[in-house]
Amino acid sequence: MSSANLSDLIYDWNLHESGRFSPTDLQFDDETLRDGLQGPSVIDPPIADKIEILHLMDELGITTAALGLPGAGKRAVDDVTELAKEMVNAGLKIQGNCAARTVEADIVPIIEIAEATGAPLEACTFIGSSPIRQYSENWDVDFLLRQSEKAVEFAVKHGLRVMFVTEDTTRSQAGDLKRLYTAAINSGAGRICVCDTVGHATPAGVTRLVSFIREVVEESGADVGIDWHGHKDRGFSLANTFAAIEAGATRVHGCALGAGERVGNTPMDLILVNCKLHGWLDNDLSSLKAYCEKAGESLGIPIPKNYPVMGTDAFRTGTGVHAAAIIKAEQKGEVWLADSVYSGVPAGWFGSEQTIEIGPMSGLSNVIYWLKKRDIEPKTEWVEAIFEKAKSSNRLLTDAEVMEVVGEI
């Protein structure tokens, strides 16, 4: 085979099943600066860092950003105000939204910030809907309906776009959800949000739930978007997000590096990566690494070495068989081939590159490649000495250790 392209060389079993949605205008809501800051170990960063993260979100083409919960107090109001000003003054495409309980006291600050800055903010009004929450709070569905209708109508009356959110949707009864969402839609909500607040759902459950909610929206006859907001308590968050998309969700939520309440939210970075790989997104994601690194630094979240796509080990190998395949692909003169032959994710799409290193599982080709990559002639005695040191090691050699061998000879 003298020449080929990627689609000829990879048979994709991930093609979508018949009857599932394949979105053409999927939206993304970044919760890093709101729900992400609720993580018990994170740092609430200074406003300068928040503004930089907001710009990186905009650069990635993320649709909306949660700017905070102004009802939480003065600092929250001040930061949301500065972020809203920045969106307007810098001409960012990204739009802002703010969380609020279904009480007027939480919605008023959003109205005031929108009026003061000229930013078209969306109010994300939330209320618990599951039986366990109703029982613990001494609520009934009639109370939830009154609170929801009053809050949505108040926000709409004052010029805000509204997303109505039921907390703990994935443990709520179908009849309650239908009444609540229908009431919110009739009161003027432009979006409704399905939440896996405690990370309870499995992909099969998400498919059934979002399909049901889609039917509720269709019965209403209104043009209303469906959001999905997931947490990763059981480790299903990314799979659940894709199940929600394929069941009809039109906007999905996430946080950089999966920051958030308890063990966190769905990682926004991995949502974007996989939407790109699915062909659902054509945004330039070359700044994704900068976004993750800035968020990690600002929130105090170290990126694990083996974190998908963004970890230092994501595109790094010292294994001889893997390295040999990458080297042979490079020798064909086709960068895309080297980027995909031993990687399910093309590193170049996300601001990285394939890296070949030297360790106990390496072959001679690793050593030769490593030296050539650094414009060092792969002399036989150097190659053999480095190879011998690697085979006696219990880990990959550092660059300094390799150069030390060369220096000794």
C-alpha positions in Angstrom: 0.0 0.0 0.0 1.8 3.1 -1.2 -0.5 5.7 0.2 -3.7 5.7 2.2 -5.8 7.8 4.5 -7.0 7.3 8.1 -10.5 6.2 7.2 -9.1 3.5 4.9 -6.9 2.1 7.7 -9.2 2.2 10.7 -12.5 0.2 10.9 -14.7 2.0 13.3 -17.0 -0.1 15.4 -18.1 3.1 17.2 -20.4 4.1 14.4 -23.7 5.2 15.8 -26.6 2.7 16.2 -29.6 3.2 14.0 -32.3 5.3 15.7 -29.9 7.3 17.9 -29.3 11.0 17.5 -26.2 12.2 15.8 -26.1 15.9 16.8 -25.2 18.6 14.3 -25.4 21.6 16.6 -24.3 20.3 20.0 -23.7 23.0 22.7 -21.4 22.9 25.7 -21.8 24.5 29.1 -18.6 24.8 31.1 -19.2 24.6 34.9 -15.6 25.0 36.0 -16.1 28.4 37.6 -19.3 27.4 39.4 -19.8 23.7 40.1 -16.1 23.1 39.6 -15.3 25.4 42.6 -17.5 23.3 44.9 -14.9 20.5 44.9 -13.8 20.2 48.6 -10.1 20.3 47.7 -10.1 23.0 45.1 -9.0 26.7 45.4 -11.3 29.5 44.4 -8.9 31.3 42.2 -8.4 35.1 41.9 -10.5 36.9 39.3 -7.5 37.4 36.9 -7.2 33.6 36.7 -10.9 33.2 36.1 -10.8 35.7 33.3 -7.9 33.8 31.7 -9.8 30.5 31.9 -12.9 32.2 30.4 -10.8 33.3 27.4 -9.5 29.8 27.0 -13.1 28.5 27.0 -14.0 31.0 24.3 -11.0 30.0 22.3 -12.1 26.3 22.4 -15.6 27.3 21.1 -17.4 26.4 24.3 -21.0 27.8 24.0 -21.7 28.9 27.6 -19.9 29.3 30.9 -21.4 29.1 34.4 -20.0 32.3 36.0 -21.1 31.5 39.6 -24.0 31.7 42.0 -24.4 35.4 42.8 -26.8 34.6 45.6 -23.9 33.2 47.6 -22.6 36.6 48.7 -20.6 39.7 47.8 -17.5 37.9 46.5 -19.6 35.8 44.1 -21.4 38.9 42.9 -18.1 40.8 42.3 -16.5 37.9 40.4 -19.6 37.2 38.3 -19.8 41.0 37.5 -16.2 41.1 36.4 -16.6 38.0 34.2 -19.7 39.4 32.6 -18.0 42.7 31.9 -15.1 40.8 30.3 -17.4 38.9 28.0 -18.9 42.2 26.8 -15.7 44.3 26.7 -13.6 41.6 25.0 -16.3 40.7 22.5 -16.2 37.0 23.5 -18.6 34.7 21.7 -19.1 32.6 24.8 -22.3 33.4 26.8 -22.7 33.4 30.5 -25.2 31.9 32.9 -25.6 31.9 36.7 -27.0 29.4 39.1 -29.9 30.3 41.4 -32.3 28.6 43.7 -35.9 28.9 42.8 -36.2 32.0 45.0 -36.4 35.7 44.0 -33.5 36.6 46.3 -31.1 34.5 44.2 -32.4 35.8 40.9 -32.3 39.5 41.7 -28.5 39.7 41.7 -28.4 38.1 38.2 -30.9 40.7 36.9 -28.8 43.5 38.4 -25.5 42.1 37.0 -27.1 41.7 33.5 -28.4 45.3 33.6 -25.1 46.7 34.9 -22.9 45.0 32.4 -25.1 44.5 29.3 -24.3 40.8 29.2 -27.2 38.6 28.2 -27.1 36.2 31.2 -29.1 33.0 31.6 -30.6 32.1 35.0 -30.2 28.4 35.9 -32.9 28.0 38.5 -32.7 24.7 40.4 -34.8 22.8 42.8 -34.6 19.3 44.2 -37.1 16.8 42.7 -36.4 13.3 44.0 -38.6 11.6 46.6 -35.7 11.3 49.0 -35.0 15.1 48.7 -38.7 15.8 49.1 -38.9 13.6 52.2 -35.8 15.2 53.8 -37.0 18.8 53.2 -40.7 18.1 54.0 -41.7 19.3 50.5 -44.4 18.0 48.2 -44.8 18.3 44.4 -47.3 21.1 44.7 -44.8 23.2 46.7 -42.1 22.4 44.0 -44.5 23.5 41.3 -45.3 26.8 43.0 -41.7 27.6 43.6 -40.6 26.7 40.1 -43.4 28.6 38.3 -42.9 31.7 40.4 -39.1 31.8 39.9 -39.2 31.1 36.2 -41.9 33.7 35.6 -40.0 36.3 37.7 -36.7 35.8 35.8 -38.4 35.9 32.4 -40.3 39.0 33.3 -37.0 40.7 34.1 -35.5 39.8 30.7 -33.4 36.8 31.6 -33.2 33.6 29.6 -34.0 30.7 31.9 -32.8 27.1 32.2 -35.0 25.2 34.7 -33.0 22.6 36.6 -34.4 19.6 38.6 -31.7 18.4 41.0 -31.3 14.6 41.4 -33.4 14.1 38.2 -31.9 10.6 37.8 -33.7 9.4 41.1 -36.9 11.3 40.5 -40.3 9.9 39.5 -41.5 10.3 35.9 -44.9 11.9 36.9 -43.2 14.5 39.1 -40.7 15.3 36.4 -43.4 15.7 33.7 -45.3 18.1 35.9 -42.3 20.2 36.9 -40.8 20.5 33.4 -44.1 21.2 31.8 -44.8 23.9 34.3 -41.4 25.5 33.7 -41.8 25.4 30.0 -45.3 27.0 30.3 -43.8 29.7 32.5 -41.2 30.6 29.9 -38.1 28.5 30.4 -36.1 28.1 27.2 -34.1 25.2 28.4 -34.6 22.4 30.9 -31.8 20.5 32.6 -31.6 16.8 33.5 -29.2 16.3 36.4 -27.3 13.3 37.7 -26.6 15.3 40.9 -25.2 12.4 42.9 -23.7 10.4 40.1 -26.3 7.7 40.4 -27.1 6.9 36.7 -25.8 4.3 34.3 -25.8 4.8 30.5 -28.9 2.7 30.1 -30.7 4.7 32.7 -29.7 8.0 31.0 -30.9 6.8 27.7 -34.4 6.0 29.1 -34.6 9.2 31.1 -33.5 11.6 28.4 -35.7 9.9 25.9 -38.7 10.4 28.3 -37.8 14.0 28.8 -37.6 14.5 25.1 -41.1 13.2 24.8 -42.3 15.7 27.5 -40.7 18.6 25.5 -42.3 17.4 22.3 -45.7 17.1 23.9 -45.4 20.7 25.1 -45.0 21.9 21.5 -42.3 24.5 22.6 -38.9 25.0 21.2 -37.0 24.0 24.3 -33.4 22.7 24.6 -32.5 19.8 26.8 -29.3 19.9 29.0 -27.5 17.1 30.6 -25.4 17.6 33.8 -23.6 14.7 35.2 -21.3 13.7 38.1 -18.7 11.0 38.3 -19.4 9.3 41.6 -19.7 5.8 40.0 -17.2 6.6 37.2 -19.9 6.7 34.5 -20.0 10.4 33.8 -18.4 10.5 30.4 -20.4 7.4 29.2 -23.5 9.0 30.6 -22.9 12.2 28.8 -22.6 10.4 25.4 -25.7 8.4 26.2 -27.6 11.7 26.9 -26.4 13.2 23.6 -27.5 10.1 21.6 -30.9 10.2 23.4 -31.5 13.8 22.4 -29.7 16.2 24.8 -28.7 19.4 23.0 -26.3 20.9 25.5 -24.0 19.0 27.9 -22.2 20.3 31.0 -18.7 19.6 32.3 -15.7 21.0 34.2 -12.1 21.2 33.3 -10.3 18.0 34.5 -13.6 16.8 36.0 -13.5 19.3 39.0 -16.6 19.6 41.1 -18.7 18.5 44.1 -17.3 15.4 45.9 -15.3 13.5 43.2 -16.4 15.9 40.5 -18.3 16.5 37.3 -17.9 15.1 33.8 -14.5 16.3 32.4 -15.2 19.0 29.8 -11.9 18.3 28.2 -12.8 14.7 27.5 -16.2 15.6 26.3 -14.6 17.9 23.7 -12.0 15.3 22.7 -14.6 12.6 22.2 -17.0 14.8 20.4 -14.2 15.7 18.0 -13.3 12.1 17.5 -17.0 11.3 16.9 -17.2 13.9 14.2 -19.8 15.9 16.2 -17.4 18.9 16.6 -15.0 20.6 14.2 -13.6 23.2 16.6 -9.8 23.8 16.8 -8.9 22.1 20.1 -5.2 22.8 19.9 -5.5 25.1 23.0 -7.1 22.3 25.1 -3.9 21.5 26.9 -3.4 25.2 27.9 -7.0 25.2 29.2 -6.4 22.2 31.3 -3.1 23.3 32.6 -4.4 26.7 33.5 -7.5 25.3 35.3 -5.3 22.7 37.1 -2.9 25.4 38.3 -5.6 27.9 39.3 -7.9 25.4 41.1 -5.0 23.4 42.7 -5.8 20.2 40.8 -2.6 18.3 39.7 -3.1 16.5 36.4 -2.3 12.8 36.9 0.5 11.5 34.7 -1.9 8.9 33.2 -4.8 11.3 32.7 -6.3 10.8 29.2 -5.0 13.1 26.5 -3.6 15.7 29.0 -1.4 13.6 31.2 2.3 13.6 30.6 2.1 9.8 29.8 -0.8 10.2 27.3 1.4 10.1 24.2 4.6 8.7 25.7 6.0 5.2 25.3 9.1 3.3 26.1 7.8 0.0 24.8 9.8 -1.4 21.9 6.9 -2.8 19.8 4.9 0.4 20.1 7.9 2.6 19.3 8.9 0.5 16.3 5.4 0.9 14.8 5.5 4.7 15.3 9.0 5.0 13.9 8.0 3.0 10.8 4.9 5.1 10.3 7.1 8.3 10.5 9.5 6.9 7.9 6.6 6.8 5.5 6.6 10.6 5.7 3.0 10.8 6.9 2.6 12.5 10.3 -1.1 11.5 10.7 0.0 7.8 10.4 2.6 8.1 13.2 0.0 9.9 15.3 -2.6 7.1 15.0 -0.8 3.8 14.5 -0.5 3.2 18.2 -2.8 5.8 19.6 -6.6 6.1 19.6 -6.3 9.8 20.0 -4.3 11.9 17.5 -1.9 13.9 19.7 -1.6 16.7 17.2 -5.3 17.6 17.4 -4.9 18.6 21.1 -1.6 20.4 21.2 0.7 17.4 21.9 2.9 14.9 20.0 3.9 11.3 20.2 7.0 10.8 22.4 9.4 7.8 22.3 11.6 7.2 25.3 14.0 4.6 26.6 13.4 2.0 29.3 13.5 -1.7 30.2 10.9 -2.6 27.6 12.6 -0.7 24.8 14.3 -2.0 21.7 17.4 -0.6 19.9 15.1 1.4 17.7 14.0 3.5 20.7 17.6 4.4 21.4 18.4 5.2 17.8 15.2 7.3 17.4 15.8 9.2 20.7 19.3 10.2 19.6 18.3 11.2 16.1 15.4 13.3 17.5 18.0 15.3 19.3 20.4 15.6 16.4 22.9 13.2 18.0 24.6 10.7 15.8 23.5 7.2 16.9 27.0 5.7 17.2 27.1 2.0 17.8 28.9 2.2 21.2 26.5 4.9 22.4 23.4 2.9 21.3 24.7 -0.3 23.0 25.7 1.4 26.2 22.3 3.2 26.5 20.4 0.0 25.7 22.3 -1.9 28.4 21.6 0.8 31.0 17.9 0.8 30.0 17.6 -3.0 30.3 19.1 -2.9 33.9 16.6 -0.1 34.9 13.2 -0.6 36.5 11.8 2.6 34.8 12.2 4.9 31.9 15.5 6.7 31.8 15.5 10.5 32.2 17.0 12.6 29.5 19.9 13.4 31.9 20.6 9.8 32.5 20.8 9.0 28.8 23.1 12.0 28.2 25.2 10.9 31.1 25.9 7.6 29.3 26.9 9.5 26.1 29.1 11.8 28.1 30.9 8.9 29.8 31.8 7.3 26.5 
